[in-house]
């Protein structure tokens, strides 16, 4: 689904995008390194690594789902607003 082109669409600054990506990379990297250097068997490390991968994947899926639902509600609200405006123009009491 493409972002709505409403004219009031706010984009993120470059600094915010860099900060978001840096935060993601550092957090996943630090957690991965922590798992890698744990003093436990390879099976435990593998299980924890698998948990990390599934957690990141499900977080991305959840974020996309929440965003898509929000955009759908915005689009529905804009359609409803356009219908109301059309009705008001068609049934203007001073015409």
C-alpha positions in Angstrom: 0.0 0.0 0.0 1.4 3.3 -1.0 1.5 6.2 1.5 -1.3 8.7 1.2 -0.4 11.8 -0.8 -2.4 14.3 1.2 -0.1 17.3 1.0 0.1 17.4 4.8 2.2 14.2 4.7 5.0 14.6 7.2 8.3 13.0 6.3 11.0 12.1 8.8 14.2 14.1 8.9 17.5 12.5 7.8 18.7 12.6 11.4 15.7 10.7 12.7 16.1 8.0 10.0 19.8 7.6 10.8 19.0 7.4 14.5 16.3 4.8 14.0 18.5 2.6 11.8 21.5 3.0 14.2 19.4 2.1 17.2 18.1 -1.0 15.4 21.5 -2.1 14.2 23.2 -1.5 17.6 20.4 -3.3 19.6 20.3 -6.4 17.4 24.1 -6.4 17.1 24.6 -6.1 20.9 22.0 -8.8 21.6 23.6 -11.1 19.0 27.1 -10.5 20.4 25.8 -11.2 23.9 24.2 -14.5 22.7 27.4 -15.4 20.8 29.6 -14.9 23.8 27.4 -16.6 26.4 29.2 -19.3 28.3 26.6 -22.0 27.3 26.3 -24.8 24.8 25.8 -24.2 21.1 22.2 -25.5 21.3 21.3 -22.8 23.9 23.0 -20.1 21.8 21.1 -21.3 18.7 17.8 -21.3 20.5 18.4 -17.8 21.8 19.5 -16.6 18.3 16.4 -18.1 16.8 14.3 -16.3 19.4 16.0 -13.0 18.5 15.4 -13.5 14.8 11.7 -14.4 15.4 11.3 -11.4 17.7 12.7 -9.0 15.2 10.6 -10.5 12.4 7.4 -10.4 14.4 8.1 -6.8 15.5 8.5 -5.7 11.9 5.3 -7.5 10.9 3.4 -5.9 13.8 4.7 -2.4 13.0 3.7 -2.8 9.3 0.2 -4.1 10.3 -0.4 -1.2 12.7 0.8 1.3 10.1 -1.4 -0.3 7.4 -4.5 -0.2 9.7 -3.8 3.4 10.5 -3.5 4.4 6.8 -6.7 2.5 6.0 -8.6 4.3 8.7 -7.2 7.7 7.4 -8.2 6.8 3.9 -11.7 5.8 5.0 -12.1 9.0 7.0 -11.0 11.1 3.9 -13.6 9.2 1.8 -16.3 9.9 4.3 -15.3 13.5 4.5 -15.5 13.8 0.7 -19.0 12.3 0.7 -20.2 14.7 3.4 -18.7 17.7 1.5 -20.4 16.5 -1.7 -23.8 16.1 0.1 -23.4 19.6 1.6 -22.6 21.1 -1.8 -25.5 19.3 -3.5 -28.0 20.3 -0.8 -26.9 23.9 -0.1 -29.9 25.7 1.4 -29.2 29.0 -0.3 -29.2 27.6 -3.9 
